[in-house]
Amino acid sequence: MPKRQLRKGEVNCYCSAYQFPHRFGGGKCKGFNLVQSQWLTYFGSGDCENCNLRCEDENTCNVFDGIEKTKECPVVQEFTQQNEVRLLGKYWK
């Protein structure tokens, strides 16, 4: 089966929501892999240093802990704006 070309506003994602490459923000994919990679790599510096979702007392991230939705994370917002990703569905509204 030939691979379909990406349409404008679509980016492939390789997170654990599906066992195959899929559209970022589609179906079960909520963009958590971006938050997870950012938190594990840069927490306490870079984008996370001045983030309003960071809990400094406990040194955790409200999105990573599941308190806030991934759409609230500045990293996800910046990624979707840079790549002009169209986010569809009730989760992103």
Secondary structure, DSSP 8 states (H G I E B T S, - for coil): -------TT--EE-STTSSS-EETTSTT--SHHHHHHHHHHHTTSGGGTT-TTEETTTTEETTTTTSS-GGG-HHHHHHHHHTT----SGGG-
